[in-house]
Amino acid sequence: MEALSPLITHTLVLRPRTSFADHALFSSRSLKNPKSNLTRIWRNVEAKARTEKHVYTAASIDYSDPGWKEKYQKEFEARFSIPHITDAIHDAVSYPSTFCLKMRTRLSSDFADGYPSDEEWHGYINNNDRVLLKVIHYSSPTSAGAQCIDPACTWVEQWVHRAGPREKIYFKPEEVKAAIVTCGGLCPGLNDVIRQIVITLEIYGVKKIVGIPFGYRGFSDSSLAEMPLSRTVVENIHLSGGSLLGVSRGGPTVTEIVDSMEERGINMLFVLGGNGTHAGANAIHEECRKRRLRVVVVGVPKTIDNDILHMDKTFGFDTAVEEAQRAIYSAYIEAHSAYHGIGIVKLMGRSSEFIAMQASLASGQIDICLIPEVPFNLHGPQGVLSHLKYLLKTKGSAVVCVAEGAGQDLLEKTNATDASGNIILGDIGVHIQQETKKFFKEDGFPADVKYIDPTYMIRAGRANASDGILCTVLGQNAVHGAFAGYSGITVGICNTHYVYFPIPEVITEPKVVDPNSRMWHRCLTSTGQPDFI
């Protein structure tokens, strides 16, 4: 994403803080290298956003103003309004939708008889349908997991746009050339989303569908030809892990990408990726608007870390938790079968460790769960190693689950970054393994330490049933959003309902585990671990 960074500055609007309690505010740790170009851009945009547009935060709201609640709601509605093709192309024409599940005849290739519709079918979503972003009314900022706007935790309704097919569409299917691109790392469910996007496009009547190989790189590398896609091609790809199209990090500039899209005649782009990939997608959307192109860009959030703001979960997460349990079970068997056995499992999670937390909860075999959101000490009377010794004395074995982003303050700092600008983390798993062996050896206390890192096994697998359903619905709603004329949006699940978000609202920072949340408290109840500070 480094190459994409210079053109993102005018597209990101940082999300204002809406939490009153300190524990509800996000950590200052960032997914990005503090010295990276993208991180500097985000900081510059934050300053610019606060000078150009009034932003309501817990600190800036005047609660003595009787109308503060109404003002806050209006500002929220403005931020979460989703961009539409008519914002830039005012004379864009709409047509009756070609998506109707009561149809009993195939669409003709040239639509000579017009666009079939059935006014009796009530399967369309009204443009004014909304979904509540928050559903818990906290009565106090001290309530577990509370996210309050004001000191009194006043209830303020916050509505976001419901996803689904609209009765009017803004593209003739025979004039559409749709492209799909998968960026970043692998994630269970990529093929499921690709498959469902293609199938839904064909139901609308689209004939020209292509895949861009190896992420954004495929737009500029002349040696990489676009891949024609159809239902026949994608019919069984969901039975395998990985991505039919391949993945990569980084890529050309936004200008080069949009130039390539114009040359290829692409007017619908579906982007599957995480925060960095979505930042690029939003920049592509803005560049298309700047050029007044009749093009829509729709994102589908892909990350097993489950770190996308406002969403219940992202695809691949449930599969990752399920697969992580296999590693945990192996570590448990190794530890339980050895004399004073200790099993250590390292799981993926840079700044947001929902995988480690939920895998620990699901397995019921973890004694210590270490995540980046909760600091800890290895040494000392209150440290992890002392507790491990206590566990060996009292129960004979122990299992530790550690997130890859945890305990980075215990490791030697590095300025190295990957192609997406992410800091290359130190290996906390190996560090804990070595320190554990050293501690018990010096203490003269026998311990048998086994270490398991299942990272690439987890992300390379095929989606489980839960993720398969999620991927199917996300892929369908991505196409519905594109045909409805929405651009610069991403689709997600919020309070069990599928919604559209403007991309800038979900990429300002990663969603992280709240140490005062009920879910983390449940994890602590399961492991029985103390504070390690």
C-alpha positions as CSV (number, residue, x, y, z in Angstrom):
1,M,0.0,0.0,0.0
2,E,3.0,2.3,0.2
3,A,2.6,3.2,-3.5
4,L,-1.1,3.9,-3.0
5,S,-0.4,6.2,0.0
6,P,0.3,9.5,-1.7
7,L,-3.2,9.6,-3.2
8,I,-5.2,8.7,-0.1
9,T,-4.7,12.0,1.7
10,H,-7.9,13.7,0.5
11,T,-10.1,10.6,1.0
12,L,-9.9,9.6,4.7
13,V,-11.9,11.3,7.3
14,L,-11.0,10.1,10.8
15,R,-13.8,8.8,12.9
16,P,-14.5,11.0,15.9
17,R,-14.3,9.5,19.3
18,T,-17.7,8.6,20.6
19,S,-16.7,6.9,23.9
20,F,-16.7,8.8,27.1
21,A,-15.0,6.2,29.3
22,D,-11.2,6.0,29.0
23,H,-11.3,2.2,28.6
24,A,-13.6,2.6,25.6
25,L,-11.1,4.7,23.7
26,F,-8.8,2.8,21.3
27,S,-5.2,2.1,22.1
28,S,-2.5,4.4,20.8
29,R,-0.8,1.4,19.3
30,S,-1.2,1.4,15.5
31,L,-1.2,-1.2,12.9
32,K,1.2,0.9,10.9
33,N,4.8,1.8,11.4
34,P,4.8,5.3,13.0
35,K,7.4,6.4,10.5
36,S,5.5,5.0,7.5
37,N,4.0,7.3,4.8
38,L,0.5,6.0,5.4
39,T,0.6,6.6,9.1
40,R,1.8,10.2,8.6
41,I,-1.0,10.7,6.1
42,W,-3.6,9.5,8.6
43,R,-2.3,11.9,11.2
44,N,-2.3,14.8,8.7
45,V,-5.8,13.9,7.7
46,E,-7.0,13.8,11.3
47,A,-5.7,17.4,11.8
48,K,-7.1,18.5,8.5
49,A,-10.5,16.9,9.3
50,R,-10.8,18.7,12.6
51,T,-10.1,22.1,11.1
52,E,-12.3,21.7,8.0
53,K,-15.2,19.9,9.5
54,H,-16.7,20.3,12.9
55,V,-16.3,16.9,14.7
56,Y,-18.2,16.1,17.9
57,T,-16.1,14.2,20.4
58,A,-16.5,13.6,24.1
59,A,-14.3,16.6,24.7
60,S,-15.8,19.0,22.2
61,I,-19.5,18.5,22.8
62,D,-21.2,21.2,24.9
63,Y,-23.5,19.1,27.0
64,S,-25.0,22.3,28.4
65,D,-26.5,23.0,25.0
66,P,-30.1,21.5,25.1
67,G,-29.7,20.7,21.4
68,W,-26.4,18.8,21.6
69,K,-28.0,15.4,21.1
70,E,-29.8,16.5,17.9
71,K,-26.6,18.1,16.6
72,Y,-24.7,14.9,17.3
73,Q,-27.2,12.7,15.5
74,K,-27.1,15.0,12.4
75,E,-23.3,14.9,12.3
76,F,-23.4,11.1,12.7
77,E,-25.9,10.8,9.9
78,A,-23.7,12.9,7.6
79,R,-20.6,10.9,8.4
80,F,-22.3,7.6,7.8
81,S,-24.2,8.6,4.6
82,I,-23.0,6.4,1.8
83,P,-21.6,7.9,-1.4
84,H,-23.7,7.4,-4.6
85,I,-22.8,7.6,-8.2
86,T,-25.3,10.5,-8.6
87,D,-23.1,12.6,-6.2
88,A,-20.6,13.1,-9.1
89,I,-22.8,12.3,-12.1
90,H,-26.0,14.2,-11.5
91,D,-27.7,13.0,-14.7
92,A,-27.1,9.3,-14.0
93,V,-30.2,7.3,-15.1
94,S,-31.8,4.5,-13.1
95,Y,-33.5,1.4,-14.4
96,P,-35.9,-1.2,-13.0
97,S,-33.8,-3.9,-11.3
98,T,-33.0,-7.0,-13.3
99,F,-32.7,-8.9,-10.0
100,C,-36.0,-10.5,-9.2
101,L,-36.3,-14.0,-7.6
102,K,-39.9,-14.5,-8.9
103,M,-38.7,-14.5,-12.5
104,R,-39.3,-17.8,-14.3
105,T,-37.6,-17.0,-17.6
106,R,-34.0,-16.4,-18.4
107,L,-32.9,-12.9,-19.2
108,S,-32.3,-12.3,-23.0
109,S,-28.8,-11.6,-24.0
110,D,-29.7,-8.2,-25.4
111,F,-32.6,-7.2,-23.1
112,A,-34.6,-6.4,-26.2
113,D,-37.8,-6.7,-24.3
114,G,-36.7,-4.3,-21.6
115,Y,-35.7,-5.0,-18.0
116,P,-37.9,-7.6,-16.4
117,S,-39.4,-6.6,-13.1
118,D,-42.2,-7.8,-10.9
119,E,-43.9,-5.1,-8.8
120,E,-45.6,-7.8,-6.8
121,W,-42.2,-9.0,-5.4
122,H,-41.4,-7.5,-2.0
123,G,-37.8,-8.6,-1.9
124,Y,-36.2,-5.2,-2.4
125,I,-34.7,-3.0,0.3
126,N,-36.0,0.5,0.7
127,N,-33.2,3.1,0.5
128,N,-34.4,4.6,3.8
129,D,-34.1,1.3,5.7
130,R,-31.6,1.6,8.6
131,V,-30.0,-0.7,11.2
132,L,-29.0,0.4,14.7
133,L,-25.2,0.7,15.1
134,K,-25.4,0.2,18.9
135,V,-28.1,-1.7,20.7
136,I,-27.0,-1.6,24.4
137,H,-28.2,1.4,26.5
138,Y,-25.5,1.7,29.1
139,S,-26.7,3.4,32.3
140,S,-23.2,4.4,33.5
141,P,-19.7,4.9,32.1
142,T,-18.5,2.4,34.7
143,S,-20.6,-0.4,33.3
144,A,-18.5,-3.2,31.8
145,G,-17.7,-2.4,28.1
146,A,-19.6,0.9,28.3
147,Q,-19.3,3.2,25.2
148,C,-20.9,6.5,26.2
149,I,-21.1,9.8,24.4
150,D,-21.7,12.0,27.5
151,P,-21.0,11.6,31.2
152,A,-24.7,10.6,31.8
153,C,-24.5,7.8,29.1
154,T,-27.5,9.4,27.2
155,W,-29.1,7.1,24.7
156,V,-28.5,8.4,21.2
157,E,-29.8,6.4,18.3
158,Q,-27.2,5.9,15.6
159,W,-28.5,4.4,12.3
160,V,-26.5,2.9,9.4
161,H,-27.7,1.8,5.9
162,R,-29.3,-1.6,5.5
163,A,-27.7,-3.7,2.7
164,G,-29.6,-5.6,0.0
165,P,-31.1,-5.3,-3.5
166,R,-32.8,-2.1,-4.6
167,E,-35.7,-1.7,-6.9
168,K,-33.8,0.7,-9.1
169,I,-30.3,0.1,-10.5
170,Y,-27.9,2.5,-12.2
171,F,-26.2,0.1,-14.6
172,K,-27.4,-1.8,-17.6
173,P,-26.0,-5.3,-17.1
174,E,-25.0,-5.7,-20.7
175,E,-22.8,-2.5,-20.3
176,V,-21.1,-3.7,-17.1
177,K,-17.5,-5.0,-16.9
178,A,-17.0,-6.1,-13.4
179,A,-13.6,-6.9,-11.8
180,I,-12.7,-8.6,-8.6
181,V,-9.3,-8.2,-6.8
182,T,-8.0,-9.9,-3.6
183,C,-5.3,-8.1,-1.7
184,G,-3.1,-8.6,1.4
185,G,-2.6,-12.1,2.9
186,L,-4.7,-15.2,2.6
187,C,-7.9,-15.7,4.6
188,P,-10.4,-18.5,4.7
189,G,-13.4,-17.6,2.6
190,L,-11.8,-15.6,-0.2
191,N,-13.0,-18.1,-2.8
192,D,-16.4,-18.2,-1.3
193,V,-16.8,-14.4,-1.8
194,I,-15.4,-14.5,-5.3
195,R,-17.8,-17.3,-6.2
196,Q,-20.8,-15.5,-4.9
197,I,-20.0,-12.2,-6.5
198,V,-19.7,-13.9,-9.8
199,I,-23.0,-15.8,-9.4
200,T,-24.9,-12.7,-8.3
201,L,-23.5,-10.6,-11.1
202,E,-24.7,-13.3,-13.6
203,I,-28.2,-13.3,-12.0
204,Y,-28.3,-9.5,-12.7
205,G,-27.4,-10.3,-16.3
206,V,-23.7,-9.4,-16.4
207,K,-21.6,-11.2,-19.0
208,K,-18.2,-9.6,-18.6
209,I,-16.6,-10.5,-15.3
210,V,-12.9,-10.7,-14.8
211,G,-10.5,-11.4,-11.9
212,I,-7.4,-9.2,-11.4
213,P,-4.5,-11.5,-10.5
214,F,-2.3,-10.9,-7.5
215,G,-3.9,-7.9,-5.9
216,Y,-3.5,-4.4,-7.0
217,R,-0.2,-5.5,-8.7
218,G,-2.3,-7.1,-11.4
219,F,-3.4,-3.6,-12.7
220,S,0.1,-2.6,-13.7
221,D,2.1,-5.8,-14.3
222,S,1.9,-6.5,-18.1
223,S,2.8,-10.1,-17.5
224,L,-0.4,-10.7,-15.5
225,A,-3.4,-11.2,-17.7
226,E,-6.9,-10.7,-16.3
227,M,-8.9,-13.9,-15.7
228,P,-12.3,-14.3,-17.3
229,L,-14.8,-15.5,-14.7
230,S,-18.2,-17.2,-14.9
231,R,-20.3,-19.5,-12.9
232,T,-18.7,-22.5,-14.6
233,V,-15.2,-21.3,-13.6
234,V,-16.1,-20.5,-10.0
235,E,-18.6,-23.4,-9.3
236,N,-16.4,-25.4,-7.0
237,I,-13.6,-23.0,-5.9
238,H,-15.2,-22.6,-2.4
239,L,-14.1,-26.2,-1.7
240,S,-10.5,-25.0,-1.6
241,G,-8.6,-22.5,0.6
242,G,-6.5,-19.7,-0.7
243,S,-7.6,-17.3,-3.5
244,L,-8.3,-18.3,-7.1
245,L,-6.9,-14.9,-8.1
246,G,-3.8,-14.9,-5.9
247,V,-2.9,-12.2,-3.4
248,S,-0.1,-9.7,-2.9
249,R,0.7,-6.6,-0.9
250,G,1.6,-3.2,-2.2
251,G,1.0,-2.2,-5.8
252,P,1.0,0.7,-8.3
253,T,-0.3,4.2,-7.6
254,V,-4.0,5.0,-7.6
255,T,-3.6,7.0,-10.8
256,E,-2.1,4.0,-12.6
257,I,-4.9,1.7,-11.3
258,V,-7.6,4.0,-12.5
259,D,-5.8,4.5,-15.8
260,S,-5.8,0.7,-16.1
261,M,-9.5,0.4,-15.3
262,E,-10.3,3.0,-17.9
263,E,-8.3,1.1,-20.5
264,R,-9.9,-2.2,-19.7
265,G,-13.4,-0.7,-19.5
266,I,-14.0,-1.7,-15.9
267,N,-16.9,0.1,-14.3
268,M,-17.5,-2.2,-11.3
269,L,-14.6,-3.0,-9.0
270,F,-15.0,-5.4,-6.0
271,V,-12.0,-5.2,-3.6
272,L,-11.4,-7.9,-1.0
273,G,-9.0,-6.9,1.7
274,G,-8.2,-5.4,5.1
275,N,-7.7,-1.9,6.4
276,G,-4.9,-1.0,4.0
277,T,-6.6,-2.5,1.0
278,H,-9.8,-0.6,1.9
279,A,-7.8,2.7,2.1
280,G,-6.6,2.0,-1.4
281,A,-10.2,1.2,-2.5
282,N,-11.4,4.5,-1.1
283,A,-8.6,6.3,-2.9
284,I,-9.6,4.6,-6.2
285,H,-13.2,5.6,-5.6
286,E,-12.2,9.3,-5.0
287,E,-10.0,9.3,-8.1
288,C,-12.9,7.9,-10.2
289,R,-15.2,10.7,-8.8
290,K,-12.6,13.3,-9.5
291,R,-12.5,12.1,-13.2
292,R,-16.3,11.9,-13.2
293,L,-16.2,8.2,-14.3
294,R,-19.3,6.1,-14.2
295,V,-17.5,3.6,-11.9
296,V,-18.4,2.1,-8.6
297,V,-15.9,0.6,-6.1
298,V,-17.2,-1.7,-3.3
299,G,-15.1,-3.3,-0.6
300,V,-15.6,-6.6,1.2
301,P,-13.6,-6.6,4.5
302,K,-11.2,-9.6,4.7
303,T,-9.2,-10.2,7.9
304,I,-9.1,-13.2,10.2
305,D,-8.1,-10.7,13.0
306,N,-11.7,-9.4,13.1
307,D,-10.3,-5.9,13.6
308,I,-12.6,-3.9,11.3
309,L,-14.6,-1.1,13.2
310,H,-18.3,-1.4,13.7
311,M,-18.7,-4.9,12.4
312,D,-19.8,-8.0,14.4
313,K,-17.1,-10.1,12.6
314,T,-15.3,-10.4,9.4
315,F,-15.1,-13.4,7.2
316,G,-12.4,-16.0,8.0
317,F,-12.6,-15.2,11.7
318,D,-14.8,-18.1,12.8
319,T,-12.7,-20.5,10.7
320,A,-9.5,-19.2,12.3
321,V,-10.9,-19.7,15.8
322,E,-12.0,-23.2,14.9
323,E,-8.6,-24.1,13.4
324,A,-6.7,-22.5,16.3
325,Q,-8.5,-24.9,18.7
326,R,-6.7,-27.8,16.9
327,A,-3.4,-26.3,17.7
328,I,-4.5,-25.6,21.3
329,Y,-5.7,-29.2,21.7
330,S,-2.3,-30.5,20.4
331,A,-0.5,-28.2,22.9
332,Y,-2.8,-29.5,25.7
333,I,-2.1,-33.1,24.8
334,E,1.7,-32.5,24.7
335,A,1.6,-30.6,28.0
336,H,-0.7,-33.0,29.8
337,S,1.2,-36.1,28.7
338,A,4.6,-34.8,29.8
339,Y,6.0,-34.4,33.3
340,H,5.6,-30.7,34.1
341,G,4.6,-30.1,30.6
342,I,4.0,-26.6,29.2
343,G,2.4,-26.0,25.8
344,I,2.7,-22.6,24.1
345,V,0.6,-21.7,21.1
346,K,1.1,-18.5,19.1
347,L,-1.8,-17.2,17.1
348,M,-2.2,-14.4,14.6
349,G,-3.3,-11.0,15.8
350,R,-1.2,-7.9,15.4
351,S,-3.0,-5.2,17.5
352,S,-6.3,-6.9,17.9
353,E,-6.4,-10.3,19.4
354,F,-9.9,-11.6,19.1
355,I,-8.6,-14.9,17.8
356,A,-6.6,-15.8,20.9
357,M,-9.4,-14.6,23.2
358,Q,-12.2,-16.6,21.5
359,A,-10.1,-19.6,20.8
360,S,-9.1,-19.7,24.5
361,L,-12.8,-19.4,25.4
362,A,-13.9,-22.1,23.0
363,S,-11.2,-24.6,23.9
364,G,-11.5,-24.4,27.7
365,Q,-7.9,-25.7,27.9
366,I,-6.0,-22.4,28.2
367,D,-4.4,-21.4,31.5
368,I,-2.9,-18.1,30.3
369,C,-4.1,-16.0,27.4
370,L,-1.8,-13.1,26.4
371,I,-3.0,-10.4,24.1
372,P,-1.5,-7.0,22.9
373,E,-4.4,-5.0,24.4
374,V,-3.4,-6.1,28.0
375,P,0.2,-5.5,29.1
376,F,2.1,-8.2,31.1
377,N,5.4,-9.0,32.6
378,L,7.2,-12.3,32.1
379,H,9.5,-12.1,35.1
380,G,9.0,-11.0,38.7
381,P,6.7,-12.4,41.5
382,Q,3.6,-11.3,39.5
383,G,4.9,-12.4,36.1
384,V,3.8,-15.0,33.7
385,L,6.7,-17.4,34.5
386,S,6.0,-17.3,38.3
387,H,2.4,-18.2,37.5
388,L,3.5,-21.1,35.2
389,K,5.5,-22.5,38.1
390,Y,2.5,-22.3,40.3
391,L,0.4,-24.1,37.7
392,L,3.0,-26.9,37.4
393,K,3.1,-27.4,41.1
394,T,-0.7,-27.4,41.5
395,K,-2.0,-29.1,38.4
396,G,1.1,-30.6,36.7
397,S,0.8,-28.9,33.3
398,A,-0.1,-25.6,31.7
399,V,-1.1,-24.3,28.3
400,V,-0.3,-20.7,27.1
401,C,-2.0,-18.9,24.2
402,V,-0.1,-15.8,23.0
403,A,-1.1,-13.4,20.2
404,E,1.7,-12.5,17.8
405,G,1.3,-8.8,18.7
406,A,1.5,-9.3,22.4
407,G,4.5,-8.3,24.5
408,Q,6.3,-6.4,21.8
409,D,7.7,-4.1,24.5
410,L,9.6,-7.1,25.7
411,L,11.4,-7.6,22.4
412,E,14.1,-5.6,20.5
413,K,12.5,-2.9,18.5
414,T,12.7,-3.0,14.7
415,N,12.0,-0.4,12.0
416,A,11.5,-3.0,9.3
417,T,8.1,-3.0,7.5
418,D,6.3,-5.2,5.0
419,A,5.0,-4.1,1.6
420,S,1.8,-2.8,3.3
421,G,3.7,-0.6,5.8
422,N,3.0,-2.9,8.8
423,I,5.8,-3.2,11.3
424,I,7.5,-6.6,11.1
425,L,6.8,-7.9,14.6
426,G,9.3,-9.7,16.8
427,D,8.5,-13.3,17.5
428,I,6.9,-13.2,21.0
429,G,6.1,-16.9,20.8
430,V,9.8,-18.0,20.4
431,H,10.8,-15.4,23.0
432,I,8.4,-16.8,25.6
433,Q,9.5,-20.4,24.8
434,Q,13.2,-19.5,25.3
435,E,12.5,-17.4,28.5
436,T,10.4,-20.2,29.9
437,K,13.1,-22.8,29.3
438,K,15.7,-20.5,30.8
439,F,13.6,-19.7,33.8
440,F,13.0,-23.3,34.9
441,K,16.5,-24.4,34.1
442,E,18.0,-21.6,36.3
443,D,15.4,-22.4,39.0
444,G,16.3,-26.1,38.9
445,F,12.6,-27.0,38.4
446,P,12.1,-29.6,35.6
447,A,9.8,-28.4,32.8
448,D,9.1,-29.8,29.3
449,V,8.2,-26.9,27.0
450,K,6.6,-27.5,23.6
451,Y,5.9,-24.6,21.1
452,I,3.4,-24.6,18.3
453,D,2.9,-21.9,15.6
454,P,-0.1,-22.8,13.3
455,T,-0.2,-19.3,11.6
456,Y,-0.1,-20.3,8.0
457,M,-2.1,-23.5,8.5
458,I,-5.0,-21.4,9.9
459,R,-5.2,-18.8,7.2
460,A,-4.7,-21.2,4.2
461,G,-7.7,-23.4,5.1
462,R,-11.1,-23.4,3.5
463,A,-14.0,-21.6,5.2
464,N,-16.1,-23.5,7.7
465,A,-19.9,-23.5,7.5
466,S,-20.4,-20.3,9.5
467,D,-17.9,-18.4,7.4
468,G,-19.3,-19.9,4.2
469,I,-22.7,-18.4,5.0
470,L,-21.2,-15.0,5.9
471,C,-19.1,-15.0,2.7
472,T,-22.1,-15.8,0.6
473,V,-24.2,-13.0,2.0
474,L,-21.3,-10.5,1.8
475,G,-20.7,-11.3,-1.8
476,Q,-24.3,-11.0,-2.7
477,N,-24.7,-7.6,-0.9
478,A,-21.5,-6.3,-2.5
479,V,-23.1,-6.8,-5.9
480,H,-26.5,-5.3,-4.8
481,G,-24.7,-2.2,-3.5
482,A,-22.8,-1.8,-6.8
483,F,-25.9,-2.0,-8.9
484,A,-27.7,0.4,-6.6
485,G,-25.0,2.9,-7.5
486,Y,-23.2,3.0,-4.2
487,S,-19.4,3.5,-4.3
488,G,-16.7,4.0,-1.7
489,I,-18.6,1.6,0.5
490,T,-17.9,-1.7,2.3
491,V,-20.4,-4.3,3.3
492,G,-20.5,-5.9,6.8
493,I,-22.6,-7.4,9.5
494,C,-23.7,-5.2,12.3
495,N,-25.9,-6.5,15.2
496,T,-26.7,-9.6,13.0
497,H,-27.9,-7.5,10.1
498,Y,-26.0,-6.7,6.9
499,V,-25.2,-3.1,6.3
500,Y,-23.2,-0.7,4.1
501,F,-20.6,1.6,5.6
502,P,-18.7,4.4,4.0
503,I,-15.1,3.1,3.8
504,P,-13.5,6.0,5.8
505,E,-15.6,5.2,8.8
506,V,-14.2,1.6,9.2
507,I,-10.5,2.1,8.4
508,T,-9.5,5.0,10.8
509,E,-8.1,2.5,13.3
510,P,-8.3,-1.2,14.2
511,K,-11.1,-2.5,16.4
512,V,-9.4,-3.9,19.5
513,V,-10.3,-6.0,22.5
514,D,-11.6,-3.8,25.3
515,P,-9.9,-5.1,28.5
516,N,-13.1,-4.0,30.4
517,S,-15.5,-5.8,28.0
518,R,-17.6,-8.7,29.1
519,M,-16.0,-11.0,26.6
520,W,-12.5,-10.5,28.0
521,H,-13.9,-10.9,31.5
522,R,-15.4,-14.2,30.3
523,C,-12.0,-15.3,29.0
524,L,-10.3,-14.4,32.3
525,T,-13.0,-16.4,34.1
526,S,-12.3,-19.4,31.9
527,T,-8.5,-19.3,32.3
528,G,-8.4,-18.2,35.9
529,Q,-5.3,-16.1,35.2
530,P,-4.3,-13.2,37.4
531,D,-3.0,-9.8,36.3
532,F,0.7,-10.1,35.2
533,I,1.7,-6.5,36.2
